């Protein structure tokens, strides 16, 4: 096997692993929608629940905890009466914005393409 083919094979595997890692953190039905919601600024739990159509409260709680563990989301508790909890993207979480923007644009084009077909 030539050195060029070995190099290309290594780069391919490296790229696939990087995509796998990203999808591990962002994968599932809800995380990207939650990030998209929080790209518009900090929100309370109920606001996110309203933004992300179809997600259950239990699933939103689970996803937010997992996203906090993966350093994408910061949870802030304010000692008001009643206690106020808000969520916002960390700087690291905001680094996903270009990915979300590209997915949103692609999704719009795809929806238009499919509508034209039917």
N, C-alpha and C positions, 0 to 999 in steps of 0.2 A: 504494500500500500504506500502511496506517495506521501511525502511530508505534508503537502497541501491538503490532501484528503483527510489525513489524521487531524490537522489543525481545524478543518471545517467540521469534522465530526465532533471534536472537542467543543467547539463554539456552539454547535447545535445543541449538544447535551447541556451545556452551561445555560443556554437560553431557555431551554425547556424547563430546567430546574428552577430558574428564576421566575418563570411564569407559574410554575407549580407553587412556589413559595408565596407569590402574590395572591394566587387564587385560594390558597389555604387561609390567608388572613382576610381576604375580601369576599370569599365565596359564600355560597348559600343564597337564599332568596331575598334576604333583607338588608344585609350590611351596606351595599352600595346605595340603596335608597335612603338609609339612615344617614349616611355620609352626605348624600346630595341634600337632604333636609338641613343638616347642620352647616353646610356651606353657606347658608343664608344667615348664619349667626347662632349664638347660644339659644337654646330652647328648653322649656320645661318638658318633662316626660309626656304630659297630656298633649302638648303641641306636636311632638314627634309622632305620637300615636295617631293624631288627626292627619298629619302630613302623609304618613306611610299607609296607604289604603290596603286593608286586608290583613295587617299584622295584628296578632292578639297581644294583649297586655303582658301575658306571661312570656311570649316569645321576644317582645321588645326588651323586657328586663334582662332576659338571658343574653340577647345580642349586645346590649349596652355593656353588660359586665364583661363579656368576652372582648369587646372592642376596647374597654378600659385596660384590661390585662395586656392587650396588644399595643398599648400606648397610642391608640387612635383618638380616644375620647377622654375628656376630663370631666369628672363629676364634681359639682360644687354644691355644698349644703350651706344655706344661709339660715342663721338662727332667728328667723322672723316668727311671728305667730299667725298662722301655722308655719312650720318649717318649709322653706322653699328649696327645691332641688333643681339645679339646671345642668344641662349637658352642653359641652362645646367641643369642637375639634381641637386637638393639640396641634402644635406646629407640624409635627410629623403627620398627623391625620390630614391636615390641609395640603400636604404634599401630594395627596391623591387627586386633587382638583383637576389637573390636566387630564388624567385618566377618565374621570367622571365626565368632563366636558366632551372629550372625544367619543365616549360611549353614548352620550346624549345626542350628539350630532349624528352619529351612525344610526342610532335608534330612530331618529326622525326620518332619515333617508330611507331606512328599511321599511318603516310603516307606510311611507308614501309609495314605495316600490310595490309592496304587497297590495295596497289598496288599488293601485292602477291595474294590477294583474287580475283582480276579482271583479 
